[in-house]
Amino acid sequence: MLEKRYLISASGNAQPPPISALMQAANLFGCKIYIAAGSSYFDVKNYDELQRGLQPVRRFLVLCFDGADEEAAELRFQNLFGGFLKTA
């Protein structure tokens, strides 16, 4: 499993991608993609779980990728978030 911790920092008036964009990106890959929040994991491919998983996020986002194409998925999410994610 590939686990990446990111610092969320928005500059200017930029908006983070909507939940639908996160789900669409996640569904391009066969690997499991989760947001880790404390001891809980939220499936990025599931709308309700994704919405609950993003609620506790303040400055740090922990994304977990588990599967054969996890590195490609992680790169896609870096590109999707653009200037919002910085490796913490």
MOPAC internal coordinates of N, CA, C and O (Angstrom, degrees):
PM7 1SCF
backbone

  N    0.0000 0     0.00 0     0.00 0    0    0    0
  C    1.4507 1     0.00 0     0.00 0    1    0    0
  C    1.5260 1   108.39 1     0.00 0    2    1    0
  O    1.2310 1   121.08 1   -45.51 1    3    2    1
  N    1.3106 1   115.54 1   134.49 1    3    2    1
  C    1.4520 1   123.30 1   177.73 1    5    3    2
  C    1.5247 1   107.61 1   -99.13 1    6    5    3
  O    1.2310 1   120.69 1   -57.74 1    7    6    5
  N    1.3226 1   116.29 1   122.26 1    7    6    5
  C    1.4649 1   120.59 1   179.75 1    9    7    6
  C    1.5130 1   108.57 1  -119.75 1   10    9    7
  O    1.2310 1   121.05 1   -53.39 1   11   10    9
  N    1.3254 1   115.60 1   126.61 1   11   10    9
  C    1.4613 1   121.40 1   179.88 1   13   11   10
  C    1.5129 1   109.75 1  -122.27 1   14   13   11
  O    1.2310 1   120.57 1   -47.61 1   15   14   13
  N    1.3059 1   116.51 1   132.39 1   15   14   13
  C    1.4635 1   122.17 1   176.64 1   17   15   14
  C    1.5173 1   107.43 1  -106.54 1   18   17   15
  O    1.2310 1   120.92 1   -53.68 1   19   18   17
  N    1.3098 1   115.85 1   126.32 1   19   18   17
  C    1.4537 1   121.18 1  -177.12 1   21   19   18
  C    1.5170 1   111.07 1  -121.01 1   22   21   19
  O    1.2310 1   121.70 1   -33.61 1   23   22   21
  N    1.3074 1   114.35 1   146.39 1   23   22   21
  C    1.4487 1   122.61 1   172.34 1   25   23   22
  C    1.5211 1   106.54 1   -94.16 1   26   25   23
  O    1.2310 1   120.33 1   -54.43 1   27   26   25
  N    1.3139 1   116.98 1   125.57 1   27   26   25
  C    1.4565 1   121.17 1   179.30 1   29   27   26
  C    1.5157 1   107.73 1   -92.15 1   30   29   27
  O    1.2310 1   120.82 1   -60.21 1   31   30   29
  N    1.3240 1   116.03 1   119.79 1   31   30   29
  C    1.4517 1   118.89 1   177.81 1   33   31   30
  C    1.5141 1   108.49 1  -144.09 1   34   33   31
  O    1.2310 1   120.88 1   -67.73 1   35   34   33
  N    1.3084 1   115.92 1   112.27 1   35   34   33
  C    1.4602 1   121.07 1  -179.96 1   37   35   34
  C    1.5143 1   109.18 1   -91.38 1   38   37   35
  O    1.2310 1   121.22 1   -40.31 1   39   38   37
  N    1.3105 1   115.28 1   139.69 1   39   38   37
  C    1.4535 1   119.10 1   176.34 1   41   39   38
  C    1.5249 1   108.12 1  -118.27 1   42   41   39
  O    1.2310 1   120.24 1   -41.24 1   43   42   41
  N    1.3071 1   117.15 1   138.76 1   43   42   41
  C    1.4484 1   121.09 1   179.39 1   45   43   42
  C    1.5197 1   112.40 1    69.24 1   46   45   43
  O    1.2310 1   121.07 1    34.84 1   47   46   45
  N    1.3233 1   115.55 1  -145.16 1   47   46   45
  C    1.4597 1   121.37 1  -177.60 1   49   47   46
  C    1.5205 1   112.61 1   -98.79 1   50   49   47
  O    1.2310 1   119.78 1  -164.98 1   51   50   49
  N    1.3216 1   118.03 1    15.02 1   51   50   49
  C    1.4599 1   121.51 1  -178.30 1   53   51   50
  C    1.5158 1   110.88 1   -63.21 1   54   53   51
  O    1.2310 1   121.12 1   -35.08 1   55   54   53
  N    1.3238 1   115.46 1   144.92 1   55   54   53
  C    1.4615 1   121.76 1   179.10 1   57   55   54
  C    1.5297 1   109.15 1  -111.86 1   58   57   55
  O    1.2310 1   119.87 1   -39.34 1   59   58   57
  N    1.3324 1   117.85 1   140.66 1   59   58   57
  C    1.4652 1   119.34 1   175.25 1   61   59   58
  C    1.5223 1   109.45 1   -67.80 1   62   61   59
  O    1.2310 1   119.95 1   -19.82 1   63   62   61
  N    1.3228 1   117.71 1   160.18 1   63   62   61
  C    1.4645 1   119.70 1  -178.84 1   65   63   62
  C    1.5310 1   111.04 1   -64.40 1   66   65   63
  O    1.2310 1   120.13 1   -31.88 1   67   66   65
  N    1.3365 1   117.35 1   148.12 1   67   66   65
  C    1.4613 1   120.38 1   178.15 1   69   67   66
  C    1.5292 1   111.20 1   -70.20 1   70   69   67
  O    1.2310 1   120.90 1   -18.62 1   71   70   69
  N    1.3248 1   115.88 1   161.38 1   71   70   69
  C    1.4682 1   121.51 1  -179.83 1   73   71   70
  C    1.5290 1   110.79 1   -55.33 1   74   73   71
  O    1.2310 1   120.06 1   140.10 1   75   74   73
  N    1.3236 1   117.48 1   -39.90 1   75   74   73
  C    1.4622 1   120.24 1  -178.64 1   77   75   74
  C    1.5335 1   111.10 1   -60.75 1   78   77   75
  O    1.2310 1   119.98 1   142.62 1   79   78   77
  N    1.3292 1   117.65 1   -37.38 1   79   78   77
  C    1.4671 1   121.03 1   178.38 1   81   79   78
  C    1.5291 1   110.90 1   -67.79 1   82   81   79
  O    1.2310 1   120.39 1   142.29 1   83   82   81
  N    1.3346 1   116.86 1   -37.71 1   83   82   81
  C    1.4689 1   120.48 1   177.25 1   85   83   82
  C    1.5280 1   110.24 1   -63.75 1   86   85   83
  O    1.2310 1   120.96 1   135.10 1   87   86   85
  N    1.3348 1   115.77 1   -44.90 1   87   86   85
  C    1.4619 1   120.07 1  -179.46 1   89   87   86
  C    1.5255 1   111.05 1   -64.54 1   90   89   87
  O    1.2310 1   120.19 1   136.11 1   91   90   89
  N    1.3285 1   117.25 1   -43.89 1   91   90   89
  C    1.4641 1   120.43 1   179.85 1   93   91   90
  C    1.5214 1   110.55 1   -61.48 1   94   93   91
  O    1.2310 1   120.13 1   137.47 1   95   94   93
  N    1.3201 1   117.35 1   -42.53 1   95   94   93
  C    1.4644 1   120.91 1   178.54 1   97   95   94
  C    1.5243 1   110.44 1   -64.21 1   98   97   95
  O    1.2310 1   120.36 1   136.39 1   99   98   97
  N    1.3184 1   116.93 1   -43.61 1   99   98   97
  C    1.4694 1   120.77 1  -179.02 1  101   99   98
  C    1.5278 1   111.31 1   -62.74 1  102  101   99
  O    1.2310 1   120.73 1   142.43 1  103  102  101
  N    1.3338 1   116.20 1   -37.57 1  103  102  101
  C    1.4606 1   119.90 1  -177.59 1  105  103  102
  C    1.5197 1   113.72 1   -74.42 1  106  105  103
  O    1.2310 1   119.83 1   175.05 1  107  106  105
  N    1.3147 1   117.94 1    -4.95 1  107  106  105
  C    1.4619 1   121.40 1   174.61 1  109  107  106
  C    1.5292 1   111.35 1   -77.15 1  110  109  107
  O    1.2310 1   120.58 1   165.77 1  111  110  109
  N    1.3244 1   116.50 1   -14.23 1  111  110  109
  C    1.4617 1   121.56 1  -173.61 1  113  111  110
  C    1.5223 1   111.48 1  -118.81 1  114  113  111
  O    1.2310 1   121.42 1   -30.51 1  115  114  113
  N    1.2997 1   114.88 1   149.49 1  115  114  113
  C    1.4568 1   120.41 1   178.86 1  117  115  114
  C    1.5216 1   113.21 1   -81.95 1  118  117  115
  O    1.2310 1   120.21 1   159.66 1  119  118  117
  N    1.3242 1   117.20 1   -20.34 1  119  118  117
  C    1.4639 1   119.90 1  -177.83 1  121  119  118
  C    1.5204 1   110.93 1   -70.69 1  122  121  119
  O    1.2310 1   121.11 1   -20.61 1  123  122  121
  N    1.3168 1   115.49 1   159.39 1  123  122  121
  C    1.4579 1   120.89 1   174.61 1  125  123  122
  C    1.5252 1   107.78 1   -79.79 1  126  125  123
  O    1.2310 1   120.46 1   -42.00 1  127  126  125
  N    1.3332 1   116.72 1   138.00 1  127  126  125
  C    1.4599 1   121.24 1   179.73 1  129  127  126
  C    1.5195 1   107.21 1  -128.42 1  130  129  127
  O    1.2310 1   121.12 1   -56.94 1  131  130  129
  N    1.3253 1   115.46 1   123.06 1  131  130  129
  C    1.4609 1   122.03 1  -175.40 1  133  131  130
  C    1.5149 1   111.12 1  -127.86 1  134  133  131
  O    1.2310 1   121.11 1   -25.08 1  135  134  133
  N    1.3296 1   115.48 1   154.92 1  135  134  133
  C    1.4566 1   122.29 1   165.99 1  137  135  134
  C    1.5215 1   105.23 1  -104.98 1  138  137  135
  O    1.2310 1   120.62 1   -52.30 1  139  138  137
  N    1.3152 1   116.43 1   127.70 1  139  138  137
  C    1.4599 1   121.21 1   177.46 1  141  139  138
  C    1.5241 1   108.41 1   -96.19 1  142  141  139
  O    1.2310 1   120.90 1   -52.44 1  143  142  141
  N    1.3293 1   115.89 1   127.56 1  143  142  141
  C    1.4671 1   121.61 1   177.14 1  145  143  142
  C    1.5222 1   106.70 1  -134.58 1  146  145  143
  O    1.2310 1   120.91 1   -78.31 1  147  146  145
  N    1.3248 1   115.86 1   101.69 1  147  146  145
  C    1.4669 1   119.25 1  -175.56 1  149  147  146
  C    1.5112 1   109.15 1    66.27 1  150  149  147
  O    1.2310 1   120.50 1    52.74 1  151  150  149
  N    1.3214 1   116.65 1  -127.26 1  151  150  149
  C    1.4610 1   120.83 1   179.71 1  153  151  150
  C    1.5224 1   111.79 1   -95.03 1  154  153  151
  O    1.2310 1   119.98 1  -173.47 1  155  154  153
  N    1.3351 1   117.64 1     6.53 1  155  154  153
  C    1.4604 1   122.15 1  -178.59 1  157  155  154
  C    1.5182 1   111.11 1  -104.70 1  158  157  155
  O    1.2310 1   121.21 1   -30.61 1  159  158  157
  N    1.3183 1   115.30 1   149.39 1  159  158  157
  C    1.4554 1   122.30 1   175.09 1  161  159  158
  C    1.5190 1   108.48 1  -123.40 1  162  161  159
  O    1.2310 1   120.32 1   -42.86 1  163  162  161
  N    1.3410 1   116.99 1   137.14 1  163  162  161
  C    1.4501 1   122.19 1  -177.79 1  165  163  162
  C    1.5207 1   109.33 1  -122.08 1  166  165  163
  O    1.2310 1   120.50 1   -55.53 1  167  166  165
  N    1.3234 1   116.65 1   124.47 1  167  166  165
  C    1.4577 1   123.77 1  -177.08 1  169  167  166
  C    1.5260 1   109.88 1   -71.08 1  170  169  167
  O    1.2310 1   120.30 1   -58.83 1  171  170  169
  N    1.3195 1   117.04 1   121.17 1  171  170  169
  C    1.4608 1   122.09 1  -178.20 1  173  171  170
  C    1.5299 1   111.14 1   -71.22 1  174  173  171
  O    1.2310 1   119.98 1   162.71 1  175  174  173
  N    1.3380 1   117.65 1   -17.29 1  175  174  173
  C    1.4650 1   121.08 1   179.19 1  177  175  174
  C    1.5287 1   112.24 1   -86.56 1  178  177  175
  O    1.2310 1   120.24 1   177.08 1  179  178  177
  N    1.3137 1   117.15 1    -2.92 1  179  178  177
  C    1.4666 1   122.64 1  -178.99 1  181  179  178
  C    1.5289 1   108.52 1  -114.27 1  182  181  179
  O    1.2310 1   120.21 1   -62.04 1  183  182  181
  N    1.3369 1   117.20 1   117.96 1  183  182  181
  C    1.4597 1   121.52 1  -173.71 1  185  183  182
  C    1.5252 1   112.58 1   -55.92 1  186  185  183
  O    1.2310 1   120.11 1   129.65 1  187  186  185
  N    1.3349 1   117.40 1   -50.35 1  187  186  185
  C    1.4694 1   120.21 1  -177.25 1  189  187  186
  C    1.5254 1   111.47 1   -62.93 1  190  189  187
  O    1.2310 1   120.45 1   136.02 1  191  190  189
  N    1.3130 1   116.74 1   -43.98 1  191  190  189
  C    1.4675 1   119.64 1   179.29 1  193  191  190
  C    1.5257 1   110.83 1   -65.85 1  194  193  191
  O    1.2310 1   120.47 1   139.16 1  195  194  193
  N    1.3219 1   116.71 1   -40.84 1  195  194  193
  C    1.4626 1   120.08 1  -179.77 1  197  195  194
  C    1.5217 1   110.51 1   -62.16 1  198  197  195
  O    1.2310 1   120.43 1   136.18 1  199  198  197
  N    1.3040 1   116.78 1   -43.82 1  199  198  197
  C    1.4611 1   120.49 1   179.54 1  201  199  198
  C    1.5340 1   110.79 1   -61.93 1  202  201  199
  O    1.2310 1   120.37 1   136.37 1  203  202  201
  N    1.3333 1   116.90 1   -43.63 1  203  202  201
  C    1.4747 1   120.65 1   177.56 1  205  203  202
  C    1.5219 1   111.13 1   -65.70 1  206  205  203
  O    1.2310 1   120.28 1   143.09 1  207  206  205
  N    1.3355 1   117.08 1   -36.91 1  207  206  205
  C    1.4536 1   121.43 1  -177.69 1  209  207  206
  C    1.5050 1   113.29 1   -69.58 1  210  209  207
  O    1.2310 1   120.28 1   149.75 1  211  210  209
  N    1.3177 1   117.07 1   -30.25 1  211  210  209
  C    1.4609 1   119.97 1  -179.15 1  213  211  210
  C    1.5203 1   112.17 1   -81.65 1  214  213  211
  O    1.2310 1   119.59 1   159.96 1  215  214  213
  N    1.3178 1   118.38 1   -20.04 1  215  214  213
  C    1.4591 1   121.45 1  -178.49 1  217  215  214
  C    1.5298 1   113.53 1   -59.76 1  218  217  215
  O    1.2310 1   118.99 1   132.83 1  219  218  217
  N    1.3439 1   119.54 1   -47.17 1  219  218  217
  C    1.4684 1   118.64 1  -177.35 1  221  219  218
  C    1.5261 1   114.47 1   -76.92 1  222  221  219
  O    1.2310 1   119.93 1   172.71 1  223  222  221
  N    1.3358 1   117.74 1    -7.29 1  223  222  221
  C    1.4577 1   121.04 1  -176.95 1  225  223  222
  C    1.5209 1   109.91 1   -70.87 1  226  225  223
  O    1.2310 1   120.67 1   -50.76 1  227  226  225
  N    1.2980 1   116.32 1   129.24 1  227  226  225
  C    1.4636 1   121.91 1   177.12 1  229  227  226
  C    1.5345 1   108.53 1  -115.76 1  230  229  227
  O    1.2310 1   120.31 1   101.63 1  231  230  229
  N    1.3188 1   117.02 1   -78.37 1  231  230  229
  C    1.4610 1   120.58 1  -179.00 1  233  231  230
  C    1.5222 1   112.95 1  -108.50 1  234  233  231
  O    1.2310 1   120.42 1   154.26 1  235  234  233
  N    1.3256 1   116.81 1   -25.74 1  235  234  233
  C    1.4538 1   119.28 1  -176.45 1  237  235  234
  C    1.5153 1   110.80 1  -115.68 1  238  237  235
  O    1.2310 1   121.15 1   -38.39 1  239  238  237
  N    1.3018 1   115.41 1   141.61 1  239  238  237
  C    1.4524 1   122.35 1   176.66 1  241  239  238
  C    1.5205 1   106.97 1  -125.55 1  242  241  239
  O    1.2310 1   120.60 1   -54.64 1  243  242  241
  N    1.3245 1   116.46 1   125.36 1  243  242  241
  C    1.4557 1   120.85 1   177.76 1  245  243  242
  C    1.5213 1   107.19 1  -107.90 1  246  245  243
  O    1.2310 1   121.06 1   -67.72 1  247  246  245
  N    1.3251 1   115.58 1   112.28 1  247  246  245
  C    1.4527 1   121.98 1   177.84 1  249  247  246
  C    1.5163 1   108.84 1  -103.61 1  250  249  247
  O    1.2310 1   120.66 1   -45.94 1  251  250  249
  N    1.3183 1   116.35 1   134.06 1  251  250  249
  C    1.4605 1   122.22 1   179.20 1  253  251  250
  C    1.5224 1   108.91 1  -118.99 1  254  253  251
  O    1.2310 1   121.03 1   -48.04 1  255  254  253
  N    1.3114 1   115.64 1   131.96 1  255  254  253
  C    1.4570 1   122.50 1   179.82 1  257  255  254
  C    1.5242 1   106.78 1  -121.56 1  258  257  255
  O    1.2310 1   120.04 1   -50.75 1  259  258  257
  N    1.3304 1   117.53 1   129.25 1  259  258  257
  C    1.4596 1   120.35 1  -176.29 1  261  259  258
  C    1.5206 1   109.56 1  -137.65 1  262  261  259
  O    1.2310 1   120.72 1   -74.33 1  263  262  261
  N    1.3256 1   116.23 1   105.67 1  263  262  261
  C    1.4533 1   120.11 1   178.03 1  265  263  262
  C    1.5151 1   111.32 1   156.55 1  266  265  263
  O    1.2310 1   121.28 1     1.55 1  267  266  265
  N    1.3207 1   115.15 1  -178.45 1  267  266  265
  C    1.4633 1   121.27 1  -174.08 1  269  267  266
  C    1.5321 1   112.84 1   -63.72 1  270  269  267
  O    1.2310 1   119.85 1   145.88 1  271  270  269
  N    1.3193 1   117.88 1   -34.12 1  271  270  269
  C    1.4651 1   120.49 1  -176.92 1  273  271  270
  C    1.5302 1   112.71 1  -106.38 1  274  273  271
  O    1.2310 1   120.47 1  -150.29 1  275  274  273
  N    1.3358 1   116.70 1    29.71 1  275  274  273
  C    1.4634 1   121.23 1  -175.85 1  277  275  274
  C    1.5261 1   113.27 1   -62.76 1  278  277  275
  O    1.2310 1   119.96 1   143.85 1  279  278  277
  N    1.3331 1   117.67 1   -36.15 1  279  278  277
  C    1.4647 1   119.22 1  -178.92 1  281  279  278
  C    1.5273 1   111.23 1   -68.86 1  282  281  279
  O    1.2310 1   120.10 1   140.51 1  283  282  281
  N    1.3214 1   117.42 1   -39.49 1  283  282  281
  C    1.4661 1   120.96 1   177.15 1  285  283  282
  C    1.5263 1   110.56 1   -66.08 1  286  285  283
  O    1.2310 1   120.58 1   140.92 1  287  286  285
  N    1.3231 1   116.51 1   -39.08 1  287  286  285
  C    1.4715 1   120.49 1   178.50 1  289  287  286
  C    1.5253 1   110.56 1   -65.05 1  290  289  287
  O    1.2310 1   120.23 1   137.68 1  291  290  289
  N    1.3118 1   117.17 1   -42.32 1  291  290  289
  C    1.4674 1   120.64 1  -179.78 1  293  291  290
  C    1.5306 1   110.49 1   -62.99 1  294  293  291
  O    1.2310 1   120.25 1   139.95 1  295  294  293
  N    1.3170 1   117.14 1   -40.05 1  295  294  293
  C    1.4607 1   121.54 1   177.67 1  297  295  294
  C    1.5294 1   110.34 1   -64.73 1  298  297  295
  O    1.2310 1   119.86 1   139.37 1  299  298  297
  N    1.3129 1   117.87 1   -40.63 1  299  298  297
  C    1.4691 1   121.70 1   178.16 1  301  299  298
  C    1.5266 1   110.93 1   -61.78 1  302  301  299
  O    1.2310 1   120.12 1   138.59 1  303  302  301
  N    1.3208 1   117.37 1   -41.41 1  303  302  301
  C    1.4595 1   120.53 1  -179.93 1  305  303  302
  C    1.5237 1   111.70 1   -69.76 1  306  305  303
  O    1.2310 1   120.10 1   145.30 1  307  306  305
  N    1.3248 1   117.41 1   -34.70 1  307  306  305
  C    1.4600 1   119.94 1   174.20 1  309  307  306
  C    1.5217 1   109.84 1   -60.21 1  310  309  307
  O    1.2310 1   120.39 1   135.63 1  311  310  309
  N    1.3195 1   116.85 1   -44.37 1  311  310  309
  C    1.4652 1   121.91 1  -179.97 1  313  311  310
  C    1.5249 1   111.16 1   -68.45 1  314  313  311
  O    1.2310 1   120.27 1   142.62 1  315  314  313
  N    1.3028 1   117.10 1   -37.38 1  315  314  313
  C    1.4558 1   121.62 1  -178.72 1  317  315  314
  C    1.5226 1   111.58 1   -64.45 1  318  317  315
  O    1.2310 1   120.54 1   138.74 1  319  318  317
  N    1.3216 1   116.58 1   -41.26 1  319  318  317
  C    1.4494 1   121.11 1  -179.27 1  321  319  318
  C    1.5287 1   112.86 1   -80.97 1  322  321  319
  O    1.2310 1   120.29 1   164.54 1  323  322  321
  N    1.3174 1   117.04 1   -15.46 1  323  322  321
  C    1.4611 1   120.85 1   176.97 1  325  323  322
  C    1.5177 1   112.12 1    55.23 1  326  325  323
  O    1.2310 1   119.92 1    57.36 1  327  326  325
  N    1.3135 1   117.76 1  -122.64 1  327  326  325
  C    1.4569 1   122.58 1  -175.37 1  329  327  326
  C    1.5057 1   115.18 1   -80.93 1  330  329  327
  O    1.2310 1   119.83 1  -176.45 1  331  330  329
  N    1.3395 1   117.93 1     3.55 1  331  330  329
  C    1.4543 1   120.39 1  -178.44 1  333  331  330
  C    1.5193 1   113.07 1   -81.91 1  334  333  331
  O    1.2310 1   120.32 1   150.84 1  335  334  333
  N    1.3289 1   116.98 1   -29.16 1  335  334  333
  C    1.4607 1   119.40 1  -174.45 1  337  335  334
  C    1.5141 1   110.84 1  -104.16 1  338  337  335
  O    1.2310 1   121.48 1   -49.37 1  339  338  337
  N    1.3009 1   114.77 1   130.63 1  339  338  337
  C    1.4576 1   122.29 1   172.82 1  341  339  338
  C    1.5143 1   106.52 1  -131.02 1  342  341  339
  O    1.2310 1   120.20 1   -46.84 1  343  342  341
  N    1.3133 1   117.22 1   133.16 1  343  342  341
  C    1.4567 1   119.81 1  -179.91 1  345  343  342
  C    1.5117 1   109.84 1   -59.18 1  346  345  343
  O    1.2310 1   121.13 1   -52.25 1  347  346  345
  N    1.3422 1   115.44 1   127.75 1  347  346  345
  C    1.4698 1   120.65 1  -178.06 1  349  347  346
  C    1.5078 1   109.92 1   -95.68 1  350  349  347
  O    1.2310 1   120.10 1   180.00 1  351  350  349

